[in-house]
Amino acid sequence: MGDEQKLGYEELLAASREGFETGTDFTIAVEEEFALLDPATLNLVNRFEEVQAASKGTPLEPHVVGELIASEIEVKTGRCQTFADIPAAMTERRAQLQAVVDPLGIALGATGTHPWSPWQEQRIIDTPHYRRNDELLRYVVWRNNSFGLHVHVGIRGADRAIAVTNGLRNLLPEILALSASSPFHESVNTGLHSARTQIFTRFFPRCGVPDAFASWQQYEDYVRFLYETGSVTEHTQLWWSVRPHLAFPTVEVRIADGQPDLAEAQELAAFVTALAARIARANDEGEPLADQPNRLIEENMWRAIRWGLSGDFLDLQRGDVLPTRARLERLFEWIAPVADEIGAGPYLGLPEKNAAERQIARFEDGASLEEIYAEQVVVGIPVRG
């Protein structure tokens, strides 16, 4: 390894630690990934570059980026100082994106997977970052035609950010169960509520549920080891479902499926933010939160992938089994006071059915995949199935 490369990651690690130590609690940013669709057939279309070009000079331009394949686009809210600003920002970004794609004759989808478009027909976008990932991962990255919602929550203090990450890793399955939206893939009913998670977290290296770290120093030592051994060349190659972000002083939650319903996307962002804030409060006040072993978290993860909100969950703190909705209600009670303090409380709630349940119900009633997916196409305002 050359001195220049070593200097690069050492500077990154030092800057990241400093960023957390001087950061601000509970700032928030949301990233939403959308499928680019032919409005007549609802097939994926490789037209990202056209959308990006059309966004130039519009309010959307600084908030839009490419995300692996040319039939996908990512829209960012940008950093908001408080959660109170997030619902309007998410609404605005969807409206701005809609205004750009409509004249191009492009529709938008936001379920975690596309129900039928073959991965073989999707083109990797031509950027240095994705060229490197293509060369490194090959089939793993080719198959990852998936669409998620990511939430960045600002946390002040490097060790505190590790504590919040540890706490959130225990609750990744609950976040996934609430967000599940991808029962259909490769032209079949997969029998899963989140086929996206099965594809992404089971394929990629350094993905899914991370280990718990005892301190920022232990985390930093691990990242340094990855660089020194040539295991990674970019910090974004830690694809965990929750991670302290090394470019921003945020803890990023990456487990959620994309949300076709704007209101449910806002509810999901509120849930993640309130969980992070409640865990930070527990850490500050000495409330014990056990770092659960991966094997137990993965048990709940499978339940979330397979049954979403419709199954049972293990309450790992209490050691009992209960319906997933009841488990989430316990969490809502636990986070409620902090959620109200940060302005997320009014957005917390369980939908009668989440996106996966609505689609599965329609399939069981005899609707075709084409009919069901047409009902999920994003139009920039809340849509209830």
N, C-alpha and C positions, 0 to 999 in steps of 0.2 A: 504494500500500500504506500502510495506516495505521500510526502509531507503535506502537499497542497490539499489532498483529499482528507487527510487526518485533521488538518487545521479547519477544514470546512465543517465536519461534524462536531468537532470540539467547540467551535464557535456557536453552532446551532444549539448544542446542549447547554452551554453557558447562557446564551440569550434566552433560551426557553425557561430555564430556572429563574432568571432575573425577571422575565415577563410574568411568571406566576407570583413571584414575591411582591411585585408592585402592581398586580392586576386588580380588577374590580369584581366584587361578588355579583353573580346573577345577571350580568349582561347576557344577552341571548341572540343567537342567529339561527335561522332555519334554512336548510337546503332541501329543495324538492326536485326529484328527477322525474321527467316526463317522457313518455314515448311519443315519437313523431309518426303520425299516421296519415295514410291516404284516406280522406273523408268518405270516399265511396266504398272502398273495400275494408277499411280499418286495418290493412296490412301495415307493418312497419315500413317506413321509407327513409332512405339514407340521404337526408337533406339538412343536416345540422349546419353545414357551412353556409347554406342559403339563409337560414334563420339568423345565424350570427351576423352575416353581412347586412341583413335587413334591420337588425337591431342597432346598427351604427347610427349615432346621432339621436337615438331615442332615449327616454328615461330608463329603458331596460338595459342598455348597453353595459353599464358597469356591474350588472347583477347576473349576467348570463355567461355560462362556461360550457365547454364540452365535457362529456362524461363517457369515455371509452368508445362507444359505437356512434356512428353517424346518424342513427335513427333514435338518438336520445339527446336530451338537453337538460342541463341543471340550472335552476334559478335560485338565487340566494337573496334572503331578505337584507343582508348586511347586518352589521352589529347594531343591536338596539340596547339602550341603556337599561330598560326595564321591560318586563313581560307585557306591560300595558300597551307597548308600541307594536307588539308582534302580530296580533290578529289583523290589524289594518295593513301592516307591511305584507303579510302573506296574501291578503286579498288583492292588494295593489300589484304585487308581482304577477299573480295569475292573470289579472286583467291586462297588464302590460304585455305579457307573453301572448295572450290571446290576440291582442291588437296587432302584434307583429306577424303571427302565423296565419291569421285569417286571410289577408290579401294574397298569401302564397298558396292557398288551398291546402293547408295542413291542419289536421285535427290533433288533439292531445289526449293521451291516455295516462293513467296514473295508478294502475294496479301493479302489484309487485312483479308480475311477469306478464308477457304478452301471451294470449291463449294459444296462438298457432303459428306465428311467423317464425320460420326456421332460423336458427342461429347462423347457419352457413351462408345466409344471404345478407348478413349485417357486416358492414365495413368498419374496421377500427379507424378512428380518426387519426389524422397525420400530425401528431405533435410529438416532440421529443419524449415527453413523459409516457405517452401511451405506446410509442414505438418501443421504448425500453421494456415496458410491461409485456408487450406482445412477444418480444424476443425472449424474455425471461420465462413467461408462464405458458405460452403456446395454447394448447387445447383448453387449459384452465380458464384463460381469459377469453378465448373465443366463445365459450359456452355461457359466459356470464352476461346474458341479456336480461338484466333485472333492473328494477326501479324502486328506489327507497326514499326515505325521509330521514334526514340527519338533523340533530339538534346539538348546538354548541352552547354550553353554559359556562360563563366566566366564574372562576374560583380564585380567590386570593390566597396565595401561599402554596408553595410547591408540595410540601408534605401533606397539606390539606387537600390538594387536588388528587393526590394518590389515595387518600382516605375516601374521598367522594367516588373515585373510580372503583375502589374496592366495594363500596356499598352498592353502587349501581350494577356491578357485575352480578350480584345476587338476584337482581330484579329484572335482568334482561328478558327472561321468559314472560314475565307479566307485561312488559312493554310490547313484546312481540304479539302476545295473545290479543291485546287490545287492537293492534294495528293490522292483523292478518288480512290480506286482500288478494292472495294469489293461489286459488285452488286449481286453476287451469293452466296447462302448459303443454306444448308439443301436441296440441289438438286433442288432449284427453282431460278428463276429470281425474286429477292425480290422487284423489282421496286425502290430500293434505289441505290445510288451511293456509299454509305459507310455503308453497313450492320454492319461492325465491330464497328463503333462508336455507333450505336443503341444498340448493344449487350453490349458493355463494359461500356459506360458512363451511360446508363439507368439502369444497374444492380448493379454496385458497389456502396458502400457508399463512401461519400467524394470524389466524382468523377465528371468529367465534368468541368463546368465553376466555378471557385472559386469566393468567394466574393473579392472585393477590400479591401486591408488593408491600414490603414493610415500611418503605420510605422512598422519597424521591431519589436518594442516592442509589438505592438498590435498583430502581427502575432505570436510572441513568447508566449504571454499570451494565445492565442488560442491553440497552440500546447500543452502548459503546462496543460491547462484545459482538453484536450483530454486524456493525460496521467493520470492525477489525478482522472478522473472519470472512468478510465478503458475502455474508448472508443477505444483507440489504445494501442498496446504493442510495436509497431515498428514505426519509423517515416515514413517508406515506405507505411504505411497504409493510408496515404493521397494520394489518387490515382488521384488527379486533373489532368486536361489536361495541365496545366502549374503550376509549383510550384518552389519556392526556395528550392533547394536540401539541406538537413540538413547534409549530409555527405561530400559534395563538395561545394565550393563557386561558384555554377553555378545556373542559372535559367534553368530549364529543361522543354522543350516543348514536350508533349506526345500525341498530338492529331492526328498525321499523320498516315494514312494507310501505310503498307509496300509497297515498290516499286519494281516491277519486273525489271524495266529498270534502270540500274546503272546510266546513264546520268541524268535521272529524279530524282533519289535519291540525286545526287550531287546538282542538281538545287534546290531541296527542302531544303537541308541543307544550301545552300547559302541564300535562301529567309528568313529562320528563323533567321540565324545569322545577316543578314542585318537589319531585323526588330528590333531585340534586340538592335543592335548598334544605330539605328536611334532613338529608344525610349530613350535610355540612353542619346543621344545627346540632344534630346528635353528637358529632365529633367534637364540637366546641364545648358542649355541656357534659361530656364524658359518658353519654348514654352508650352502653355496649351494643355493638353491631358485629356479630360474628362474621368472619370471612368464610363463607361456606365452601366446601370442597367442590372442585369442578364436577365430580361425578354426580353430585346432588343437583347442582344447577342444570347440568345437562339432562337430567331426568325431567325436570320441568321444561327445559327447552324442547325436548321431543314432544311433550304434551302440547306445547304451544304450536309447534309446527304441524302436528297431526290434527289437533282438535280446536285450536284457537280458543275462542271464548266459550265454546260449547262443551268442553270437557271438564276434567278435575285437575286440581293442582295440589302440590305439597306445600304447606306452609312450613318453610324450613326453620323458622324461629320457634314455632309451637310444636312442630312435629306431627301435625295432623293432615288429613286429606279432606278437601272440600271443593265444591264447584268453583271453577275458575272465576266466575262472576263474584262469588262470595269472597274469594281471595282478594280480588281487586277492590271490593267494597271495604275490606279491612285496611288496605293500603290508603284508600281515599280518606278514611277516618284518621289514619296516622299522619298524613301530610296536610290535612285540612287547615290547621292554624297557620302554618307557614305559607301555604298556598294563598290564603287570604292576604297575608302580609305583602306578598310580592305581586298581587293582582291577578294570580292565575286561578283563584278559587271559582269565579263564575264560569270558567270554561271546563271545569272537571265534571265528568259524568260518563256513565256507561250507555252506549247506544242500545236501542232495542235489539238490533242486529248490526254487527260490523260488516265491512265490505265483503269479506269471505262468506259469512253466513247468508247474506242477501243473494250473492251469486249462486251458492250451492242450493238455496231454496228454489231459485228460478230454474236451475238445472233439473232438480227433482220434479218440478212441475211440467217439465217437457220442453223448456225453452232451449234453443240452440246456442252454441258458444258465440256465434255471431250476434244473435239477439241480446245475449247477456252482456257481451263486451260493449255493444253499442250503448247500453244503459250506463256504462261506467265512463264514457268519454267526458273529459273535463270541459266545462264551459265557463269557468272563472267565477262561479257563484255556488253556494251550497246546493248540492243535489242529493235528495234522499230517495233511495230505492224502495 
